[in-house]
Amino acid sequence: HTDTHTHSSPASAHQLPKHLYVRLVLLDFRYPLRRAQRLPGRAMWDERLWTLLRRNLQPTLTYWSVFFSFGLCIAFLGPTILDLRCQTQSTLQEITWVFFSQQFCLLLGSSIGGVFKKTLFCALSALFTSTLLISMVFAIIPLCHNVLLLAVAMAVAGLAMGVIDTIANIQLVKIYQKDSAVFLQALHFFIGFGALVSPLIADPFLSDTNCVVGNGTENSTEIMHHLRNALAGTPLHNLSHYHLPVEGEVVTQVSYAFWIMALINLPVPIAVFALMYRERLVPCLAGGSPPLLERDELAMETQGEDVMAVTTKDPDSGEHGDLFSCCHSETLRGAPLSFFGIHLLGGMVLFMTDGIVGAYSGFVYTYAVAPPMDLPHKTAGYLASVFWASITVGRLVSIPLSYRFPPVRLLLLNLAGVIITVLLLLIFYASSVFLFVGTCLLGLFLSSIFPSMLAFTEDILDYQGCATTVLVTSAGLGEMVLQVLVGSIIHSEGSYSFLLCGMIIGCLGFSLFFGLLFFHRMHRIHLGSGSPSKTAKVEEPQSEDSLK
Protein backbone atom coordinates (compact mmCIF):
# COMPACT_ATOMS: atom_id res chain seq x y z
CA HIS A 1 0.00 0.00 0.00
CA THR A 2 1.05 3.64 -0.55
CA ASP A 3 1.49 6.10 2.27
CA THR A 4 -1.73 7.88 1.24
CA HIS A 5 -3.68 4.67 1.60
CA THR A 6 -2.15 3.77 4.95
CA HIS A 7 -2.77 7.21 6.44
CA SER A 8 -6.32 7.43 5.15
CA SER A 9 -7.40 4.18 6.72
CA PRO A 10 -7.53 5.46 10.34
CA ALA A 11 -9.44 8.53 9.23
CA SER A 12 -11.94 6.34 7.44
CA ALA A 13 -12.32 4.25 10.56
CA HIS A 14 -13.82 7.17 12.53
CA GLN A 15 -16.32 7.83 9.72
CA LEU A 16 -17.64 4.25 9.59
CA PRO A 17 -19.59 2.15 12.09
CA LYS A 18 -17.34 -0.23 13.97
CA HIS A 19 -18.82 -3.44 12.55
CA LEU A 20 -18.43 -2.14 8.97
CA TYR A 21 -14.84 -1.12 9.61
CA VAL A 22 -14.01 -4.53 11.03
CA ARG A 23 -15.63 -6.18 8.01
CA LEU A 24 -13.64 -3.97 5.62
CA VAL A 25 -10.41 -4.77 7.41
CA LEU A 26 -11.17 -8.48 7.18
CA LEU A 27 -12.01 -8.19 3.52
CA ASP A 28 -8.85 -6.18 2.91
CA PHE A 29 -6.86 -8.96 4.57
CA ARG A 30 -8.68 -11.84 2.89
CA TYR A 31 -8.91 -10.40 -0.62
CA PRO A 32 -5.29 -11.12 -1.57
CA LEU A 33 -5.69 -14.64 -0.18
CA ARG A 34 -8.90 -15.24 -2.13
CA ARG A 35 -7.31 -13.85 -5.25
CA ALA A 36 -4.36 -16.18 -4.68
CA GLN A 37 -6.76 -19.08 -4.24
CA ARG A 38 -8.42 -18.26 -7.54
CA LEU A 39 -5.13 -18.04 -9.40
CA PRO A 40 -2.02 -19.54 -7.79
CA GLY A 41 -4.18 -21.01 -5.03
CA ARG A 42 -5.82 -23.31 -7.53
CA ALA A 43 -2.32 -24.39 -8.42
CA MET A 44 -1.69 -25.01 -4.69
CA TRP A 45 -4.77 -27.25 -4.57
CA ASP A 46 -3.74 -28.89 -7.82
CA GLU A 47 -0.28 -29.40 -6.42
CA ARG A 48 -1.72 -31.15 -3.38
CA LEU A 49 -3.69 -33.56 -5.56
CA TRP A 50 -0.68 -34.06 -7.82
CA THR A 51 1.40 -34.81 -4.74
CA LEU A 52 -1.12 -37.42 -3.68
CA LEU A 53 -1.13 -38.93 -7.15
CA ARG A 54 2.67 -38.94 -7.47
CA ARG A 55 3.09 -40.62 -4.09
CA ASN A 56 0.52 -43.28 -5.02
CA LEU A 57 1.07 -43.40 -8.78
CA GLN A 58 1.87 -47.09 -9.10
CA PRO A 59 -1.01 -48.41 -6.97
CA THR A 60 -3.43 -45.96 -8.61
CA LEU A 61 -2.44 -46.96 -12.15
CA THR A 62 -2.60 -50.60 -11.11
CA TYR A 63 -6.17 -50.29 -9.79
CA TRP A 64 -7.19 -48.39 -12.92
CA SER A 65 -5.74 -51.14 -15.12
CA VAL A 66 -7.56 -53.75 -13.04
CA PHE A 67 -10.84 -52.00 -13.82
CA PHE A 68 -9.93 -52.00 -17.51
CA SER A 69 -9.70 -55.79 -17.18
CA PHE A 70 -13.13 -55.75 -15.52
CA GLY A 71 -14.64 -53.76 -18.40
CA LEU A 72 -12.99 -55.97 -20.98
CA CYS A 73 -14.57 -59.05 -19.43
CA ILE A 74 -18.04 -57.61 -18.82
CA ALA A 75 -18.72 -56.57 -22.42
CA PHE A 76 -17.48 -59.42 -24.61
CA LEU A 77 -20.26 -61.95 -24.00
CA GLY A 78 -23.13 -60.09 -25.71
CA PRO A 79 -21.51 -59.64 -29.14
CA THR A 80 -20.01 -63.15 -29.21
CA ILE A 81 -22.98 -65.11 -27.86
CA LEU A 82 -24.15 -66.46 -31.23
CA ASP A 83 -20.67 -67.65 -32.18
CA LEU A 84 -20.36 -69.31 -28.77
CA ARG A 85 -23.70 -71.01 -29.44
CA CYS A 86 -22.20 -72.41 -32.62
CA GLN A 87 -19.02 -73.47 -30.84
CA THR A 88 -20.98 -75.36 -28.18
CA GLN A 89 -23.68 -76.47 -30.69
CA SER A 90 -26.40 -75.50 -28.20
CA THR A 91 -29.81 -73.90 -28.55
CA LEU A 92 -30.49 -70.23 -27.88
CA GLN A 93 -32.32 -71.09 -24.66
CA GLU A 94 -29.31 -73.06 -23.40
CA ILE A 95 -26.62 -70.54 -24.33
CA THR A 96 -28.42 -67.60 -22.75
CA TRP A 97 -28.07 -69.18 -19.32
CA VAL A 98 -24.37 -68.42 -19.63
CA PHE A 99 -25.36 -64.78 -19.04
CA PHE A 100 -27.07 -65.73 -15.80
CA SER A 101 -24.02 -67.76 -14.73
CA GLN A 102 -21.76 -64.73 -15.15
CA GLN A 103 -24.12 -62.20 -13.55
CA PHE A 104 -24.96 -64.34 -10.54
CA CYS A 105 -21.31 -65.11 -9.76
CA LEU A 106 -20.37 -61.45 -10.28
CA LEU A 107 -22.91 -60.58 -7.58
CA LEU A 108 -21.53 -63.32 -5.34
CA GLY A 109 -17.96 -62.12 -5.89
CA SER A 110 -18.96 -58.55 -5.01
CA SER A 111 -20.57 -59.76 -1.78
CA ILE A 112 -17.58 -61.75 -0.56
CA GLY A 113 -14.83 -59.59 -2.10
CA GLY A 114 -14.48 -57.40 0.99
CA VAL A 115 -13.10 -60.32 3.00
CA PHE A 116 -9.80 -59.91 1.12
CA LYS A 117 -9.26 -56.34 2.30
CA LYS A 118 -7.97 -57.35 5.74
CA THR A 119 -4.35 -56.77 4.73
CA LEU A 120 -2.74 -55.22 1.68
CA PHE A 121 -1.21 -58.61 0.91
CA CYS A 122 -4.66 -60.25 0.83
CA ALA A 123 -6.11 -57.46 -1.30
CA LEU A 124 -3.34 -57.50 -3.89
CA SER A 125 -3.20 -61.29 -3.92
CA ALA A 126 -6.94 -61.39 -4.64
CA LEU A 127 -6.55 -58.85 -7.45
CA PHE A 128 -3.59 -60.74 -8.93
CA THR A 129 -5.48 -64.03 -8.85
CA SER A 130 -8.65 -62.49 -10.28
CA THR A 131 -7.00 -60.70 -13.18
CA LEU A 132 -4.92 -63.79 -14.00
CA LEU A 133 -8.10 -65.89 -13.95
CA ILE A 134 -9.74 -63.52 -16.43
CA SER A 135 -6.84 -63.98 -18.87
CA MET A 136 -7.03 -67.74 -18.37
CA VAL A 137 -10.80 -67.75 -18.97
CA PHE A 138 -10.31 -65.79 -22.20
CA ALA A 139 -7.72 -68.34 -23.28
CA ILE A 140 -9.79 -71.45 -22.51
CA ILE A 141 -13.19 -70.25 -23.79
CA PRO A 142 -12.32 -71.41 -27.35
CA LEU A 143 -11.71 -74.89 -25.90
CA CYS A 144 -15.17 -75.11 -24.28
CA HIS A 145 -17.24 -77.13 -26.75
CA ASN A 146 -19.91 -77.93 -24.18
CA VAL A 147 -22.33 -75.29 -22.89
CA LEU A 148 -21.94 -76.50 -19.29
CA LEU A 149 -18.16 -76.04 -19.43
CA LEU A 150 -18.67 -72.58 -20.90
CA ALA A 151 -21.09 -71.69 -18.08
CA VAL A 152 -18.52 -72.83 -15.49
CA ALA A 153 -15.81 -70.74 -17.16
CA MET A 154 -18.08 -67.70 -17.15
CA ALA A 155 -18.97 -68.32 -13.50
CA VAL A 156 -15.27 -68.24 -12.61
CA ALA A 157 -14.88 -65.01 -14.60
CA GLY A 158 -17.90 -63.55 -12.81
CA LEU A 159 -16.43 -64.31 -9.39
CA ALA A 160 -13.14 -62.70 -10.41
CA MET A 161 -14.97 -59.61 -11.71
CA GLY A 162 -16.94 -59.26 -8.48
CA VAL A 163 -13.79 -59.45 -6.34
CA ILE A 164 -12.12 -56.85 -8.57
CA ASP A 165 -15.11 -54.53 -8.32
CA THR A 166 -15.12 -54.52 -4.52
CA ILE A 167 -11.39 -54.61 -3.78
CA ALA A 168 -10.30 -51.93 -6.27
CA ASN A 169 -12.95 -49.51 -4.99
CA ILE A 170 -12.03 -50.18 -1.35
CA GLN A 171 -8.29 -49.79 -1.92
CA LEU A 172 -8.65 -46.54 -3.85
CA VAL A 173 -10.94 -45.08 -1.16
CA LYS A 174 -8.45 -46.10 1.54
CA ILE A 175 -5.63 -44.33 -0.29
CA TYR A 176 -7.33 -41.02 -1.10
CA GLN A 177 -10.24 -40.83 1.40
CA LYS A 178 -11.50 -37.21 1.30
CA ASP A 179 -10.06 -36.74 -2.19
CA SER A 180 -11.25 -40.09 -3.54
CA ALA A 181 -14.09 -38.68 -5.70
CA VAL A 182 -11.74 -37.55 -8.50
CA PHE A 183 -9.83 -40.82 -8.59
CA LEU A 184 -12.99 -42.95 -8.37
CA GLN A 185 -14.36 -41.19 -11.45
CA ALA A 186 -11.16 -42.08 -13.29
CA LEU A 187 -11.35 -45.66 -11.97
CA HIS A 188 -14.84 -46.15 -13.37
CA PHE A 189 -13.87 -44.53 -16.66
CA PHE A 190 -11.62 -47.54 -17.26
CA ILE A 191 -14.61 -49.90 -16.98
CA GLY A 192 -16.26 -48.07 -19.85
CA PHE A 193 -13.00 -47.98 -21.79
CA GLY A 194 -12.59 -51.74 -21.46
CA ALA A 195 -16.25 -52.27 -22.38
CA LEU A 196 -15.72 -50.25 -25.57
CA VAL A 197 -12.51 -52.05 -26.55
CA SER A 198 -13.88 -55.57 -26.10
CA PRO A 199 -16.59 -55.49 -28.83
CA LEU A 200 -14.18 -53.74 -31.22
CA ILE A 201 -11.73 -56.62 -30.84
CA ALA A 202 -14.45 -59.23 -31.32
CA ASP A 203 -16.23 -57.61 -34.28
CA PRO A 204 -13.85 -58.68 -37.11
CA PHE A 205 -14.13 -62.32 -36.04
CA LEU A 206 -17.93 -62.55 -35.71
CA SER A 207 -19.95 -64.56 -38.22
CA ASP A 208 -22.33 -62.60 -40.46
CA THR A 209 -24.39 -65.70 -41.22
CA ASN A 210 -25.33 -68.77 -39.25
CA CYS A 211 -22.05 -70.36 -38.17
CA VAL A 212 -23.51 -73.89 -37.95
CA VAL A 213 -24.18 -75.08 -41.48
CA GLY A 214 -26.70 -77.89 -41.46
CA ASN A 215 -29.22 -79.29 -43.97
CA GLY A 216 -28.54 -76.44 -46.35
CA THR A 217 -30.26 -73.84 -44.15
CA GLU A 218 -28.68 -70.47 -43.68
CA ASN A 219 -29.83 -67.30 -42.01
CA SER A 220 -29.41 -63.99 -43.76
CA THR A 221 -26.96 -61.42 -42.50
CA GLU A 222 -29.80 -59.08 -41.46
CA ILE A 223 -31.48 -61.74 -39.33
CA MET A 224 -28.20 -62.62 -37.63
CA HIS A 225 -27.49 -58.95 -36.85
CA HIS A 226 -30.99 -58.65 -35.41
CA LEU A 227 -30.49 -61.69 -33.21
CA ARG A 228 -27.05 -60.51 -32.07
CA ASN A 229 -28.41 -57.12 -31.02
CA ALA A 230 -31.46 -58.66 -29.35
CA LEU A 231 -29.23 -60.94 -27.31
CA ALA A 232 -26.89 -58.13 -26.21
CA GLY A 233 -28.92 -57.49 -23.06
CA THR A 234 -30.29 -60.01 -20.61
CA PRO A 235 -31.78 -62.58 -22.98
CA LEU A 236 -33.77 -64.67 -20.53
CA HIS A 237 -37.11 -63.83 -22.14
CA ASN A 238 -38.86 -66.01 -24.72
CA LEU A 239 -36.62 -67.08 -27.61
CA SER A 240 -38.63 -70.08 -28.73
CA HIS A 241 -39.64 -68.43 -32.04
CA TYR A 242 -36.01 -68.48 -33.20
CA HIS A 243 -34.90 -71.82 -34.65
CA LEU A 244 -31.22 -72.22 -35.41
CA PRO A 245 -29.53 -75.50 -36.36
CA VAL A 246 -27.37 -77.16 -33.71
CA GLU A 247 -25.97 -79.99 -35.83
CA GLY A 248 -23.60 -79.51 -38.70
CA GLU A 249 -20.24 -78.00 -39.57
CA VAL A 250 -19.12 -75.20 -37.24
CA VAL A 251 -17.72 -72.21 -39.13
CA THR A 252 -16.51 -69.52 -36.72
CA GLN A 253 -13.28 -67.63 -36.04
CA VAL A 254 -14.29 -66.11 -32.71
CA SER A 255 -11.51 -68.05 -30.95
CA TYR A 256 -8.97 -65.52 -32.23
CA ALA A 257 -10.88 -62.69 -30.53
CA PHE A 258 -10.65 -64.40 -27.15
CA TRP A 259 -6.96 -65.15 -27.52
CA ILE A 260 -6.27 -61.53 -28.45
CA MET A 261 -8.21 -60.33 -25.38
CA ALA A 262 -6.27 -62.78 -23.20
CA LEU A 263 -3.00 -61.25 -24.42
CA ILE A 264 -4.26 -57.68 -23.98
CA ASN A 265 -5.34 -58.48 -20.43
CA LEU A 266 -2.09 -60.26 -19.50
CA PRO A 267 -0.17 -57.05 -18.53
CA VAL A 268 -2.77 -56.37 -15.82
CA PRO A 269 -1.84 -59.28 -13.49
CA ILE A 270 1.80 -58.46 -14.23
CA ALA A 271 1.16 -54.88 -13.05
CA VAL A 272 -0.47 -56.18 -9.85
CA PHE A 273 2.49 -58.49 -9.23
CA ALA A 274 4.88 -55.55 -9.78
CA LEU A 275 2.98 -53.58 -7.14
CA MET A 276 3.22 -56.50 -4.73
CA TYR A 277 6.96 -56.65 -5.39
CA ARG A 278 7.38 -52.94 -4.75
CA GLU A 279 5.39 -53.23 -1.53
CA ARG A 280 7.63 -56.19 -0.57
CA LEU A 281 4.65 -58.52 -0.36
CA VAL A 282 5.99 -61.32 -2.55
CA PRO A 283 6.83 -64.05 0.01
CA CYS A 284 9.98 -65.34 -1.70
CA LEU A 285 11.29 -61.82 -2.44
CA ALA A 286 10.17 -59.87 0.62
CA GLY A 287 12.92 -58.01 2.43
CA GLY A 288 10.97 -57.16 5.54
CA SER A 289 11.17 -53.36 5.27
CA PRO A 290 7.97 -51.31 5.44
CA PRO A 291 6.25 -50.64 2.10
CA LEU A 292 6.19 -47.27 0.35
CA LEU A 293 5.49 -44.11 2.36
CA GLU A 294 3.93 -44.25 5.77
CA ARG A 295 0.28 -43.21 5.69
CA ASP A 296 0.68 -40.72 8.56
CA GLU A 297 3.52 -38.91 6.80
CA LEU A 298 1.55 -38.69 3.57
CA ALA A 299 -1.51 -37.36 5.37
CA MET A 300 0.51 -34.67 7.17
CA GLU A 301 2.14 -33.53 3.92
CA THR A 302 -0.94 -33.49 1.74
CA GLN A 303 -4.05 -33.09 3.87
CA GLY A 304 -3.00 -31.65 7.19
CA GLU A 305 -3.66 -32.67 10.73
CA ASP A 306 -7.45 -32.67 10.37
CA VAL A 307 -7.42 -36.10 8.75
CA MET A 308 -4.87 -37.72 11.01
CA ALA A 309 -7.59 -39.40 13.00
CA VAL A 310 -8.79 -41.11 9.85
CA THR A 311 -5.42 -42.06 8.43
CA THR A 312 -4.04 -43.41 11.68
CA LYS A 313 -6.80 -45.91 12.10
CA ASP A 314 -5.74 -49.48 11.98
CA PRO A 315 -6.21 -50.52 8.38
CA ASP A 316 -7.38 -53.92 9.52
CA SER A 317 -9.81 -52.58 12.07
CA GLY A 318 -12.87 -54.19 10.59
CA GLU A 319 -14.39 -51.61 8.28
CA HIS A 320 -15.06 -52.81 4.74
CA GLY A 321 -15.53 -56.50 5.30
CA ASP A 322 -17.48 -58.81 3.06
CA LEU A 323 -21.24 -58.35 3.07
CA PHE A 324 -21.90 -61.15 5.53
CA SER A 325 -19.22 -60.21 8.06
CA CYS A 326 -20.46 -56.62 7.91
CA CYS A 327 -23.74 -57.80 9.38
CA HIS A 328 -21.88 -59.22 12.42
CA SER A 329 -19.19 -56.56 12.70
CA GLU A 330 -18.45 -54.82 15.98
CA THR A 331 -18.96 -51.59 14.05
CA LEU A 332 -22.71 -52.20 14.35
CA ARG A 333 -22.66 -52.22 18.14
CA GLY A 334 -23.95 -48.93 19.41
CA ALA A 335 -24.28 -47.50 15.91
CA PRO A 336 -27.11 -44.98 15.45
CA LEU A 337 -30.12 -45.50 13.23
CA SER A 338 -28.66 -43.07 10.71
CA PHE A 339 -25.66 -45.40 10.24
CA PHE A 340 -27.95 -48.17 8.98
CA GLY A 341 -30.11 -45.76 7.00
CA ILE A 342 -27.10 -44.41 5.08
CA HIS A 343 -25.99 -47.92 4.10
CA LEU A 344 -29.51 -48.99 3.13
CA LEU A 345 -30.59 -45.93 1.17
CA GLY A 346 -27.21 -45.48 -0.52
CA GLY A 347 -27.44 -49.08 -1.70
CA MET A 348 -31.06 -48.65 -2.82
CA VAL A 349 -30.24 -45.57 -4.91
CA LEU A 350 -27.55 -47.54 -6.75
CA PHE A 351 -29.90 -50.52 -7.02
CA MET A 352 -32.21 -48.26 -9.03
CA THR A 353 -29.65 -46.37 -11.11
CA ASP A 354 -27.52 -49.38 -12.06
CA GLY A 355 -30.76 -51.20 -12.78
CA ILE A 356 -31.56 -48.47 -15.31
CA VAL A 357 -28.11 -48.90 -16.87
CA GLY A 358 -28.60 -52.64 -17.26
CA ALA A 359 -32.20 -52.43 -18.46
CA TYR A 360 -31.60 -49.61 -20.93
CA SER A 361 -28.50 -51.16 -22.49
CA GLY A 362 -30.25 -54.53 -22.65
CA PHE A 363 -33.60 -53.51 -24.13
CA VAL A 364 -33.16 -50.23 -25.99
CA TYR A 365 -32.68 -52.26 -29.19
CA THR A 366 -35.90 -54.19 -28.55
CA TYR A 367 -37.72 -50.89 -27.98
CA ALA A 368 -36.26 -49.26 -31.10
CA VAL A 369 -37.21 -52.00 -33.59
CA ALA A 370 -40.79 -52.27 -32.28
CA PRO A 371 -43.68 -49.90 -33.06
CA PRO A 372 -44.00 -46.92 -32.94
CA MET A 373 -40.25 -46.39 -33.52
CA ASP A 374 -39.74 -49.17 -36.12
CA LEU A 375 -36.07 -48.43 -36.72
CA PRO A 376 -34.10 -50.64 -39.13
CA HIS A 377 -32.25 -53.40 -37.30
CA LYS A 378 -28.82 -52.08 -38.26
CA THR A 379 -29.60 -48.53 -37.11
CA ALA A 380 -31.11 -49.71 -33.82
CA GLY A 381 -28.04 -51.84 -33.20
CA TYR A 382 -25.96 -48.68 -32.71
CA LEU A 383 -28.02 -47.50 -29.73
CA ALA A 384 -26.39 -49.73 -27.12
CA SER A 385 -22.91 -48.72 -28.36
CA VAL A 386 -23.88 -45.04 -28.24
CA PHE A 387 -25.17 -45.53 -24.69
CA TRP A 388 -21.96 -47.14 -23.43
CA ALA A 389 -19.82 -44.60 -25.27
CA SER A 390 -21.78 -41.83 -23.54
CA ILE A 391 -21.21 -43.44 -20.15
CA THR A 392 -17.48 -43.65 -20.87
CA VAL A 393 -17.29 -40.02 -22.01
CA GLY A 394 -19.41 -38.96 -19.03
CA ARG A 395 -17.00 -40.58 -16.60
CA LEU A 396 -14.09 -38.85 -18.29
CA VAL A 397 -15.85 -35.47 -18.08
CA SER A 398 -16.76 -36.14 -14.45
CA ILE A 399 -13.09 -36.27 -13.41
CA PRO A 400 -12.64 -32.46 -13.50
CA LEU A 401 -16.24 -31.91 -12.38
CA SER A 402 -15.74 -33.99 -9.24
CA TYR A 403 -12.70 -31.85 -8.47
CA ARG A 404 -14.75 -28.64 -8.77
CA PHE A 405 -17.99 -29.78 -7.11
CA PRO A 406 -18.76 -31.99 -4.10
CA PRO A 407 -20.32 -35.41 -4.78
CA VAL A 408 -23.74 -34.44 -3.40
CA ARG A 409 -24.18 -31.75 -6.06
CA LEU A 410 -23.18 -34.11 -8.84
CA LEU A 411 -25.63 -36.69 -7.52
CA LEU A 412 -28.51 -34.19 -7.42
CA LEU A 413 -27.71 -33.02 -10.97
CA ASN A 414 -27.37 -36.53 -12.35
CA LEU A 415 -30.46 -38.00 -10.72
CA ALA A 416 -32.58 -35.05 -11.82
CA GLY A 417 -31.06 -35.30 -15.31
CA VAL A 418 -32.01 -38.99 -15.56
CA ILE A 419 -35.67 -38.22 -14.77
CA ILE A 420 -35.83 -35.26 -17.17
CA THR A 421 -34.18 -37.25 -19.98
CA VAL A 422 -36.56 -40.22 -19.62
CA LEU A 423 -39.51 -37.81 -19.45
CA LEU A 424 -38.40 -36.18 -22.72
CA LEU A 425 -38.00 -39.63 -24.29
CA LEU A 426 -41.59 -40.35 -23.29
CA ILE A 427 -42.80 -37.06 -24.75
CA PHE A 428 -40.93 -37.52 -28.05
CA TYR A 429 -41.62 -41.24 -28.18
CA ALA A 430 -41.98 -41.29 -31.99
CA SER A 431 -38.77 -39.37 -32.79
CA SER A 432 -35.87 -41.58 -33.81
CA VAL A 433 -33.49 -38.59 -33.73
CA PHE A 434 -34.34 -37.77 -30.14
CA LEU A 435 -33.98 -41.44 -29.21
CA PHE A 436 -30.29 -41.17 -30.08
CA VAL A 437 -29.99 -37.75 -28.39
CA GLY A 438 -31.79 -39.01 -25.28
CA THR A 439 -29.59 -42.13 -25.21
CA CYS A 440 -26.50 -39.91 -25.16
CA LEU A 441 -27.91 -37.68 -22.41
CA LEU A 442 -29.03 -40.65 -20.31
CA GLY A 443 -25.57 -42.21 -20.53
CA LEU A 444 -23.94 -38.94 -19.50
CA PHE A 445 -26.19 -38.48 -16.47
CA LEU A 446 -25.91 -42.10 -15.32
CA SER A 447 -22.15 -42.27 -15.79
CA SER A 448 -20.89 -40.71 -12.56
CA ILE A 449 -23.65 -41.70 -10.13
CA PHE A 450 -21.87 -44.78 -8.76
CA PRO A 451 -18.43 -43.22 -8.04
CA SER A 452 -20.07 -40.04 -6.68
CA MET A 453 -22.33 -42.06 -4.37
CA LEU A 454 -19.38 -44.14 -3.20
CA ALA A 455 -17.32 -41.04 -2.37
CA PHE A 456 -20.29 -39.30 -0.71
CA THR A 457 -21.32 -42.26 1.43
CA GLU A 458 -17.81 -43.16 2.55
CA ASP A 459 -17.22 -39.52 3.50
CA ILE A 460 -20.38 -39.47 5.62
CA LEU A 461 -19.29 -42.58 7.50
CA ASP A 462 -15.65 -41.48 7.89
CA TYR A 463 -14.53 -44.62 6.04
CA GLN A 464 -15.60 -46.86 8.93
CA GLY A 465 -18.69 -48.62 7.64
CA CYS A 466 -19.20 -51.32 5.06
CA ALA A 467 -20.34 -48.77 2.50
CA THR A 468 -18.21 -49.93 -0.43
CA THR A 469 -19.21 -53.57 -0.09
CA VAL A 470 -22.89 -52.71 0.36
CA LEU A 471 -22.94 -50.27 -2.57
CA VAL A 472 -21.10 -52.58 -4.99
CA THR A 473 -23.36 -55.50 -4.07
CA SER A 474 -26.53 -53.41 -4.31
CA ALA A 475 -25.53 -52.04 -7.71
CA GLY A 476 -24.84 -55.54 -9.05
CA LEU A 477 -28.10 -56.87 -7.64
CA GLY A 478 -30.06 -54.01 -9.18
CA GLU A 479 -28.49 -54.51 -12.58
CA MET A 480 -29.38 -58.20 -12.55
CA VAL A 481 -32.86 -58.05 -10.98
CA LEU A 482 -34.21 -55.00 -12.81
CA GLN A 483 -32.99 -56.31 -16.17
CA VAL A 484 -35.04 -59.46 -15.66
CA LEU A 485 -38.02 -57.52 -14.28
CA VAL A 486 -38.10 -54.94 -17.09
CA GLY A 487 -37.60 -57.68 -19.69
CA SER A 488 -40.57 -59.59 -18.31
CA ILE A 489 -42.75 -56.46 -18.35
CA ILE A 490 -41.77 -55.65 -21.94
CA HIS A 491 -42.54 -59.22 -22.98
CA SER A 492 -45.98 -59.19 -21.36
CA GLU A 493 -47.09 -55.55 -21.79
CA GLY A 494 -45.30 -54.40 -24.92
CA SER A 495 -42.35 -52.18 -25.78
CA TYR A 496 -44.14 -48.96 -24.71
CA SER A 497 -43.65 -50.02 -21.07
CA PHE A 498 -39.84 -49.80 -21.48
CA LEU A 499 -39.55 -46.04 -20.92
CA LEU A 500 -42.36 -46.07 -18.35
CA CYS A 501 -40.37 -48.54 -16.25
CA GLY A 502 -37.32 -46.29 -16.56
CA MET A 503 -39.34 -43.30 -15.36
CA ILE A 504 -40.69 -45.15 -12.33
CA ILE A 505 -37.26 -46.50 -11.38
CA GLY A 506 -35.66 -43.06 -11.81
CA CYS A 507 -38.26 -41.35 -9.60
CA LEU A 508 -37.81 -44.03 -6.93
CA GLY A 509 -34.04 -43.50 -6.97
CA PHE A 510 -34.44 -39.72 -6.69
CA SER A 511 -36.85 -40.07 -3.74
CA LEU A 512 -34.51 -42.48 -1.98
CA PHE A 513 -31.68 -40.01 -2.40
CA PHE A 514 -33.60 -37.38 -0.45
CA GLY A 515 -34.07 -39.97 2.27
CA LEU A 516 -30.30 -40.47 2.24
CA LEU A 517 -29.80 -36.72 2.71
CA PHE A 518 -32.16 -36.83 5.69
CA PHE A 519 -30.15 -39.63 7.32
CA HIS A 520 -26.96 -37.72 6.51
CA ARG A 521 -28.26 -34.78 8.53
CA MET A 522 -29.28 -37.11 11.36
CA HIS A 523 -25.81 -38.63 11.38
CA ARG A 524 -24.13 -35.23 11.62
CA ILE A 525 -26.38 -34.31 14.55
CA HIS A 526 -25.47 -37.61 16.21
CA LEU A 527 -21.76 -36.92 15.75
CA GLY A 528 -22.19 -33.40 17.08
CA SER A 529 -23.93 -34.65 20.21
CA GLY A 530 -20.86 -36.67 21.17
CA SER A 531 -22.77 -39.94 21.48
CA PRO A 532 -20.49 -42.92 22.03
CA SER A 533 -20.16 -44.73 18.78
CA LYS A 534 -17.47 -46.03 16.59
CA THR A 535 -18.67 -43.68 13.93
CA ALA A 536 -18.00 -40.69 16.14
CA LYS A 537 -14.25 -40.97 16.17
CA VAL A 538 -13.72 -38.25 13.62
CA GLU A 539 -15.85 -35.15 13.51
CA GLU A 540 -13.66 -32.51 11.95
CA PRO A 541 -13.13 -34.12 8.53
CA GLN A 542 -16.90 -34.11 7.99
CA SER A 543 -16.89 -30.43 7.12
CA GLU A 544 -19.40 -28.51 5.11
CA ASP A 545 -17.89 -29.85 1.88
CA SER A 546 -20.15 -32.87 2.10
CA LEU A 547 -23.24 -30.67 2.40
CA LYS A 548 -22.46 -28.14 -0.31
Disulfide bonds with the S-S distance in Angstrom:
Cys86-Cys211 1.73
Cys326-Cys466 2.04
